[in-house]
Structures are given as C-alpha cells and as structure tokens.
Amino acid sequence: MRPDPAIDQRADEVELAAPGEARDSKELYAKARAGLLAELTGIDSPYEPPVVPNLHSDTVDQAHADATRRIVAHVLALEVKVSRLYRG
C-alpha cells in the first residue's frame, strides 16, 4: 500500500537555537567580520528563523545533550508515525 503523496512531501521543521559567536571555536565569525569569509549567517547573510517550527530547542537554556535528546525523540516519534502509513 502506498501512502498519500501529500504526506510523503511533508517535512517537520526543527529549530536549534545556539549562540553562534559565543561558541565559535573555529573563529568563523572573526573571519567573516574581517572580510575573509562571505555569507556567514548572522553577519552578512540574514538569519531567518522558522515561523512555526515543529520543535524548538535552545542550547542557551539547556545542555547540548538535553537538546540532542529532544531532537532525537522528536525524529523517532515521526518515524513511528511514518511507519504506520506504510503498513498494508
């Protein structure tokens, strides 16, 4: 049994908010500000947050491991929903 094509094209949007410049171990923001790196989001390329993400996880307010667990749980829950569509 084939699932509905409209469901096949559905996507969940996950926003992971993280302070980029504060945790920039590769110094990409410094390179972008010096003109050595183009189109870095938040410097010369705008950040466009999702209007209504299916999941928002913020690493400022929670540990990386907790944010990761939330995202993995969300993806696994989606997998269960999708697998039910393919049952014949």
N, CA, C and O of each residue as an XYZ file, in Angstrom:
352
protein
N       0.838     -1.188      0.000
C       0.000      0.000      0.000
C       0.883      1.251      0.000
O       1.773      1.387      0.839
N       0.634      2.157     -0.937
C       1.398      3.403     -0.998
C       0.706      4.464     -0.148
O      -0.518      4.596     -0.184
N       1.501      5.223      0.623
C       0.911      6.299      1.413
C       0.491      7.466      0.522
O       0.869      7.548     -0.646
N      -0.273      8.335      1.086
C      -0.727      9.548      0.406
C       0.492     10.368     -0.032
O       1.351     10.651      0.803
N       0.603     10.762     -1.313
C       1.761     11.546     -1.777
C       1.934     12.867     -1.025
O       3.059     13.339     -0.862
N       0.853     13.454     -0.573
C       0.963     14.709      0.180
C       1.702     14.492      1.493
O       2.416     15.379      1.961
N       1.535     13.324      2.081
C       2.237     13.015      3.329
C       3.710     12.756      3.050
O       4.565     13.118      3.859
N       4.021     12.129      1.906
C       5.419     11.889      1.541
C       6.217     13.184      1.489
O       7.407     13.187      1.805
N       5.586     14.274      1.099
C       6.284     15.542      0.929
C       6.297     16.378      2.201
O       6.915     17.442      2.230
N       5.645     15.929      3.225
C       5.582     16.685      4.475
C       6.940     16.700      5.152
O       7.666     15.706      5.138
N       7.271     17.818      5.733
C       8.542     17.936      6.432
C       8.298     18.574      7.798
O       7.444     19.449      7.943
N       9.033     18.141      8.762
C       8.999     18.783     10.070
C      10.175     19.736     10.150
O      11.283     19.429      9.709
N       9.910     20.890     10.719
C      10.958     21.894     10.842
C      11.414     21.948     12.292
O      10.611     22.134     13.206
N      12.707     21.782     12.484
C      13.298     21.811     13.817
C      14.247     23.003     13.887
O      15.135     23.151     13.047
N      14.053     23.839     14.883
C      14.947     24.972     15.085
C      15.830     24.693     16.292
O      15.340     24.439     17.392
N      17.119     24.744     16.075
C      18.080     24.579     17.161
C      18.750     25.930     17.356
O      19.619     26.319     16.577
N      18.349     26.630     18.385
C      18.906     27.951     18.659
C      20.187     27.784     19.466
O      20.206     27.137     20.514
N      21.249     28.381     18.953
C      22.545     28.279     19.619
C      23.281     29.602     19.433
O      23.218     30.204     18.361
N      23.967     30.047     20.456
C      24.722     31.295     20.326
C      25.978     31.063     19.485
O      27.003     30.614     19.999
N      25.892     31.369     18.204
C      26.987     31.067     17.289
C      28.296     31.735     17.643
O      29.323     31.066     17.756
N      28.274     33.039     17.819
C      29.525     33.760     18.023
C      30.156     33.446     19.379
O      31.380     33.433     19.504
N      29.345     33.200     20.372
C      29.878     32.917     21.716
C      30.626     31.586     21.762
O      31.531     31.419     22.580
N      30.266     30.645     20.905
C      30.887     29.312     20.919
C      31.666     29.038     19.644
O      31.759     27.889     19.212
N      32.219     30.059     19.045
C      32.866     29.942     17.744
C      34.320     29.501     17.883
O      35.231     30.326     17.820
N      34.536     28.195     18.072
C      35.889     27.674     18.274
C      36.749     27.758     17.008
O      37.976     27.766     17.096
N      36.114     27.819     15.836
C      36.857     27.906     14.575
C      37.078     29.358     14.136
O      37.682     29.613     13.095
N      36.591     30.286     14.925
C      36.745     31.720     14.656
C      36.169     32.142     13.312
O      36.709     33.025     12.646
N      35.067     31.506     12.918
C      34.426     31.852     11.651
C      33.837     33.260     11.678
O      33.888     33.978     10.680
N      33.279     33.653     12.825
C      32.690     34.998     12.918
C      33.776     36.069     12.802
O      33.557     37.098     12.163
N      34.916     35.848     13.398
C      36.028     36.804     13.289
C      36.500     36.897     11.839
O      36.794     37.986     11.347
N      36.571     35.755     11.159
C      36.977     35.751      9.752
C      35.959     36.487      8.892
O      36.333     37.232      7.986
N      34.673     36.282      9.171
C      33.625     36.965      8.404
C      33.673     38.472      8.641
O      33.533     39.257      7.704
N      33.872     38.874      9.901
C      33.948     40.306     10.206
C      35.187     40.953      9.569
O      35.179     42.148      9.277
N      36.241     40.172      9.356
C      37.459     40.674      8.715
C      37.367     40.623      7.184
O      38.291     41.048      6.490
N      36.251     40.100      6.662
C      36.063     40.023      5.223
C      36.707     38.818      4.566
O      36.823     38.765      3.342
N      37.125     37.855      5.365
C      37.790     36.657      4.831
C      36.822     35.512      4.544
O      37.192     34.523      3.911
N      35.597     35.649      5.007
C      34.584     34.603      4.838
C      33.271     35.283      4.487
O      32.809     36.164      5.212
N      32.672     34.876      3.381
C      31.439     35.517      2.918
C      30.212     34.695      3.283
O      30.273     33.475      3.435
N      29.118     35.391      3.416
C      27.787     34.812      3.614
C      27.658     33.955      4.862
O      27.050     32.885      4.827
N      28.220     34.417      5.946
C      28.037     33.710      7.216
C      26.746     34.201      7.856
O      26.551     35.400      8.053
N      25.887     33.273      8.169
C      24.598     33.627      8.749
C      24.782     34.439     10.016
O      25.544     34.073     10.911
N      24.066     35.548     10.069
C      24.130     36.422     11.230
C      25.124     37.564     11.068
O      25.099     38.515     11.848
N      25.999     37.487     10.067
C      26.957     38.562      9.819
C      26.566     39.289      8.529
O      26.076     40.417      8.588
N      26.772     38.672      7.380
C      26.382     39.316      6.128
C      25.290     38.548      5.381
O      24.929     38.902      4.259
N      24.785     37.529      5.992
C      23.652     36.775      5.467
C      22.622     36.694      6.593
O      22.945     36.233      7.688
N      21.398     37.133      6.341
C      20.426     37.203      7.442
C      20.018     35.824      7.958
O      19.937     34.853      7.206
N      19.766     35.774      9.251
C      19.200     34.565      9.851
C      17.689     34.688      9.763
O      17.116     35.680     10.213
N      17.057     33.709      9.200
C      15.609     33.712      9.058
C      15.035     32.572      9.892
O      14.989     31.428      9.439
N      14.599     32.883     11.107
C      14.067     31.817     11.954
C      12.762     31.269     11.387
O      12.012     31.998     10.738
N      12.491     30.008     11.626
C      11.225     29.441     11.162
C      10.051     30.129     11.845
O      10.127     30.491     13.019
N       8.983     30.301     11.111
C       7.810     30.987     11.653
C       7.151     30.133     12.736
O       6.876     30.615     13.834
N       6.904     28.873     12.422
C       6.274     27.967     13.383
C       6.984     26.607     13.308
O       6.500     25.696     12.638
N       8.128     26.466     13.992
C       8.826     25.179     13.937
C       8.037     24.100     14.679
O       7.325     24.386     15.642
N       8.175     22.859     14.216
C       7.533     21.744     14.910
C       8.216     21.459     16.240
O       7.601     20.925     17.163
N       9.487     21.818     16.328
C      10.231     21.652     17.575
C      11.235     22.792     17.668
O      11.927     23.102     16.698
N      11.309     23.408     18.828
C      12.310     24.445     19.096
C      13.156     23.961     20.262
O      12.633     23.606     21.319
N      14.453     23.951     20.063
C      15.367     23.539     21.111
C      16.432     24.624     21.238
O      16.990     25.066     20.234
N      16.711     25.049     22.449
C      17.602     26.177     22.681
C      18.772     25.744     23.552
O      18.577     25.348     24.701
N      20.001     25.816     23.008
C      21.160     25.375     23.778
C      21.655     26.427     24.758
O      22.609     26.186     25.498
N      21.016     27.590     24.770
C      21.337     28.589     25.789
C      20.703     28.179     27.111
O      21.311     28.311     28.173
N      19.470     27.679     27.031
C      18.701     27.325     28.222
C      18.845     25.868     28.645
O      18.411     25.498     29.736
N      19.445     25.038     27.801
C      19.584     23.628     28.153
C      20.921     23.095     27.640
O      21.517     23.648     26.716
N      21.363     22.030     28.251
C      22.627     21.401     27.857
C      22.509     20.814     26.460
O      21.418     20.454     26.020
N      23.631     20.719     25.768
C      23.627     20.150     24.418
C      23.037     18.744     24.419
O      22.281     18.384     23.517
N      23.378     17.961     25.417
C      22.869     16.584     25.485
C      21.347     16.572     25.607
O      20.681     15.736     24.997
N      20.800     17.492     26.390
C      19.336     17.566     26.533
C      18.682     17.999     25.224
O      17.652     17.452     24.831
N      19.278     18.977     24.555
C      18.750     19.429     23.267
C      18.790     18.282     22.254
O      17.846     18.087     21.488
N      19.880     17.533     22.258
C      20.019     16.399     21.346
C      18.963     15.342     21.632
O      18.348     14.809     20.709
N      18.752     15.036     22.909
C      17.729     14.042     23.282
C      16.348     14.464     22.801
O      15.583     13.634     22.310
N      16.020     15.754     22.938
C      14.705     16.243     22.481
C      14.554     16.061     20.976
O      13.502     15.639     20.497
N      15.610     16.382     20.233
C      15.539     16.270     18.778
C      15.432     14.808     18.352
O      14.629     14.474     17.481
N      16.232     13.939     18.959
C      16.183     12.512     18.624
C      14.811     11.935     18.960
O      14.262     11.168     18.170
N      14.255     12.282     20.098
C      12.919     11.806     20.477
C      11.877     12.269     19.465
O      10.971     11.515     19.107
N      12.008     13.498     19.012
C      11.068     14.038     18.019
C      11.168     13.250     16.710
O      10.150     12.871     16.130
N      12.389     13.009     16.251
C      12.593     12.272     14.998
C      12.090     10.841     15.137
O      11.464     10.319     14.215
N      12.350     10.203     16.262
C      11.873      8.828     16.463
C      10.353      8.776     16.490
O       9.757      7.834     15.969
N       9.724      9.772     17.087
C       8.259      9.817     17.093
C       7.725      9.972     15.668
O       6.705      9.377     15.322
N       8.400     10.758     14.853
C       7.999     10.898     13.449
C       8.146      9.584     12.712
O       7.295      9.221     11.900
N       9.230      8.868     12.994
C       9.471      7.590     12.330
C       8.340      6.613     12.630
O       7.913      5.871     11.745
N       7.858      6.606     13.849
C       6.748      5.726     14.217
C       5.502      6.110     13.436
O       4.796      5.237     12.932
N       5.221      7.408     13.329
C       4.047      7.867     12.580
C       4.157      7.491     11.110
O       3.180      7.047     10.507
N       5.338      7.666     10.531
C       5.544      7.370      9.127
C       5.443      5.864      8.869
O       4.855      5.441      7.875
N       6.015      5.063      9.760
C       5.984      3.617      9.544
C       4.555      3.097      9.554
O       4.259      2.112      8.877
N       3.668      3.727     10.298
C       2.256      3.317     10.315
C       1.592      3.565      8.969
O       0.656      2.854      8.603
N       2.059      4.560      8.231
C       1.486      4.846      6.919
C       1.785      3.752      5.913
O       1.017      3.544      4.974
N       2.902      3.045      6.102
C       3.329      2.037      5.146
C       2.807      0.641      5.459
O       3.059     -0.295      4.701
N       2.102      0.493      6.538
C       1.536     -0.826      6.833
C       0.453     -1.150      5.831
O      -0.353     -0.292      5.471
N       0.436     -2.349      5.399
C      -0.545     -2.723      4.377
C      -1.556     -3.590      4.967
O      -2.479     -4.021      4.276
